[in-house]
Amino acid sequence: MWLPQLFPATLIIQPAPPGLEGCLAIEPGALPAESAVHADGFHVCLRDGDGVHRLWFPNGDAPLQAAVLIPLDAHLPERLLSLQRWHRWLSGQASGPSPRWQRFSPYRIHRFSLMLRAWDGIRKGASRQEVASVLLNPDLKTLRSIDWKNTPERRRLHRVLKAARDLIESGYRRLLKPDSK
């Protein structure tokens, strides 16, 4: 999920081309990483007080004189912002908060939580009415089936489950891009 084509905030760090003097020497394996993964190169997640920096070293974790590869694509502004934040971090300054598109509002966090809980409840065999009574309105538990069919909570649960299914079926990737809704 950290690949730059999927998450444009990921910086691609490669060896500097010959002839460029004074490039930063980096030992990827020695970075103060919150997490590091050896897959398709070396992926590093660095956290500071202002947010997260994601770095991808396609050539692995060998020490290098670093250069950053910035693809000229639709996400160039986001890539440049990530580079500026990381550069400030490297120079000992506050990197600044993560861009708004990388942060979820309290409403979205609540909505994702509701989707996961509803999906898990249905997968574990609970009826939709039981799930709605736990997540949306405890009074629904005592309703007759005919009354349940006409409640707004039934329609709301349907929308929540549809949104969860859309995210599960690869829609989650759109959360990684700045134009996600």
Sequence and secondary structure as in RCSB ss.txt:
>XXXX:A:sequence
MWLPQLFPATLIIQPAPPGLEGCLAIEPGALPAESAVHADGFHVCLRDGDGVHRLWFPNGDAPLQAAVLIPLDAH
LPERLLSLQRWHRWLSGQASGPSPRWQRFSPYRIHRFSLMLRAWDGIRKGASRQEVASVLLNPDLKTLRSIDWKN
TPERRRLHRVLKAARDLIESGYRRLLKPDSK
>XXXX:A:secstr
  STTT TT EEEEE  TT  S  EE GGGS  SEEEESSSEEEEEEETTEEEEEEETT S  EEEEEE   STT
HHHHHHHHHHHHHHHTTS      GGGS  HHHHHHHHHHHHHHHHHHTT  HHHHHHHHT GGGGG  HHHHTT
 HHHHHHHHHHHHHHHHHTTGGGGGGSTT  
